[in-house]
Amino acid sequence: FGTRRLSLSDQVHQTPADMFSQPGKEAKINCFHTIPNYNQILWYKQTKRQLQFLGYMYASANPEDGAGVKIEGSAKKDENCTLTIEGLTLSSRAVYFCAASLHSATYH
């Protein structure tokens, strides 16, 4: 039957799975992918009410204004991208996730 081919979502990895911290501190979440040619990492914050785009890493970091985050590292295959949530508050409680994509001018 052969081996099952990995779906693209199986090739995006995020750590840690969960985290607890204190108000005023910062939290760091790491993401990397193993998808050839993909060169962009996008970060999101999900609460019960909404999905918020926090920013992305392409050739450089591009956090959204007012998102209160820092994005560092690389979006290339097998390299790490880190999201830092600064100045934690009760409203920081959420699910954070990353997505990998292929950044191409032809897609715009």
N, C-alpha and C positions, 0 to 999 in steps of 0.2 A: 504493500500500500504506500510505501515511501513516507517521508516525514512531512508533517503539516507545515506549509509555508507560513512564516510569521506575518501577521497583519501589521500594518504600519503602527497601529496603536500599541502593539506589543513591543515596539522598538523605541518607545519614549519612556524614560525612567525618571522618577521623581523621588527625592528623599529629603527629610524623613517622612514617614507615612502620617504621623501626627506629632503634635508639639504643644507643650504648655509653657507659658512664660508669664511674667509679671508686667503690669502696666508701666509704661515708660521705657521698658527695655526694647530690644530689637529682636527680630526673628529672621533666620536665614533658611531658605529653601533652595535645594539644588535640583537641576534638571540636565539630563543629557539624552541624546538620541544616537541611534546606530543606523540611520537611513542615508545611504550614499546620495550626495549632491544637495541634500536639504541643508539650508544655510540660515534659517531664521527660527528663533524661539519666541513665542508669544506667551504672555502671562495674564492670567485672569483671576478674579476674586468672585466667588459665588456665595451669595447668601440666599435665604428663603425668598427674598423679594426680587433679587436682581442678579445679573451677571455683569460685572464691571471689568472692562479692559484696563489693565495696569500699564502696559507698555510692551516693548519688544527689543530683542537683540538681533541685529543684522550685522553690518560691518562695525557698528558701534551701538551703545546703549541708547534707547529712546523711551524713557519713562514718560507716562502721561503727566501733564501738569496737575499738581494738586493731589496726586495719588499717594504721596508719602512713601514712595518706594525707591530703591536703588537697584539697578540691574548691572551685573558685572560678568565678565568671563567671555565665552565664545559660544556661537550657535552652530559651529561646525561639528561634523560627525565625531563622536567619541570625546568631545570636549565639554567641559562643564560650564553651565550658565547658572548664576546665583541671583535669586531675588531676595533683597533685604527689605523687610517691612519695618519701618522706623517708627519710634515713639508709639508703641503698642497701647491701644485703648480697648475698652469693651467692644467697640464697634469693629475692632480688628478680627473678632471671632468670625471665622468663615472657612470655606474650603477654597484653597488656592491651587491652581493647576497650570501646567505649562502645556504648550502644543508646539510641535515642530512643523515647519512648512518650507516650501521651496519658494524663495523670493525671486521673482522674475518680472522684469518690466513688461513682458508680453501679457501678464495676468492683469495689469491695471486697466 
